[in-house]
Amino acid sequence: MDNRQDHDLTNLTFEQAYARLEEIVTRLEAADLPLEESVTLYERGQQLARLCGDLLDAAELRVQQVTAAGEIKPLE
């Protein structure tokens, strides 16, 4: 995992954020990390999980705006 590329979350796609989150989970599950590194990874995982949730919420909102006829309706 390249921390330089991962530092700025605003440029990550959902797929990139999710893949990095999976990497973090795998590393944390290995349980052979020093405490400080584990805490840092956990914090980063929380940021990535929040980003993934926000991106999913935004996608759901866009889908809800599309009518059966394929037109986009404004939210009420």
C-alpha positions, 0 to 999 in steps of 0.5 A: 500500500502506497501511503503517499497515494492514499494520503488524499482521500478526495481523489479515490474512487469507491473501488480504490478506497474499498481495496485499500480498506481490504488491505488494511483489514488483512494486515490488522488480522495478521496481528503481528504489527506493533501497537502504534502501527495497528492504531494508525492502520485502524484510524486509516481504515475508519477514514476509508470506511467513512469514505466508502459509505459516503460514496455509496450514499451519494450513488444511492441518492442518484439512483433514487432521483431517476424515474421509471422513464429514465428521467432525473427528478429533483429530490423533494 
